[in-house]
Amino acid sequence: MSIESRREFLRKTMIGAGAVSLASLAGSGCGGDPPAEARRPLVVSTWRHGLAANEAAWELLEAGGRALDAVEAGVRVSEADPEVRSVGLGGAPDGEGHVTLDACIMDQRGECGAVAFLEHILHPISVARMVMEKTPHVMLVGSGALDFALANGFEKTNLLTAEAEAKWRQWLLATSGREKTGAANHDTIGMLAIDEQGDLSGACTTSGLAYKLRGRVGDSPIIGAGLYVDNAVGAACATGRGELVMKTLGTFLIVELMRHGASPDEACRRAIGRIDERGWNDGDAQVGYLAIDKSGRVGASSLRPGFQYAVRDGSGDNLLDAQPA
Ligand code: SD4
């Protein structure tokens, strides 16, 4: 390295270090000062139902298990819960009454798998993991994803519960099926974990916006939109109006901001701010971001009040309110 380029390298490193400490000072609550020692294991997830999902993940993490196994096991709890209205079983259908699922998973090596527009399968997250582990691809969609799942031992399940069907029929009556923009249901689960070894993984799974146009896919299965993990830096997941997350590549942006020194809190706020800056905040839509960094700091932010997230570590579990940006 020449003296000139060494100087430039040192200058950039020092700017980076300065940014870390400033950002840390600016952080608040869980997103505040970096812990003296890395906080791990740790699992966080979106919304109140994240508490039960975190518990399943925690069992594995506490026993020394891998973050990848923990996030898969965790979000499977929400996928199987008919009370969770925009994930898996009991998820709201599209405008034509079909439950269509999107999911993705990403591990500490940056490997990832995803499924989109998948029907009839209770655990899309496990199909996504199989795409990652058994194919050279990242994403399978629609009937191809279903064929792949069935060929690999998954069984067809009716995911449209009587309650979800009744609500859909009410919506049909009220709107004559004309409102195809999707109702404001926000239950998507995004989960991020750090295991005892300090490795990060994440998962995200959803039935997407209620009564969406048939064939619509949101941010949740898109790597860099609904979920992103970089083992050297941190991880982020998203919930809410997927189109706004996709147009700003929200979780990739958050991880890149953390790479350049922002705390998780600050990075989430700035990614929400990006939606505002582009003029896409219509005052109605919600987007929530949740992030962790390598040392176990947690941050979150949302377009509007009401976004909650669940945190589980060795000291217990917590349900926290994200601060709107
Ligand atoms: C989507 N982001 O399909 C999902 C919806 C969601 O909580 O998050 N609901 O756009």
Residues whose N, C-alpha, C, O or C-beta is under 5 A from the ligand:
A	BS01	SD4	S86 N185 H186 D187 T188 T206 G208 L209 G218 D219 S220 A238 T239 G240 R241 G242 E243
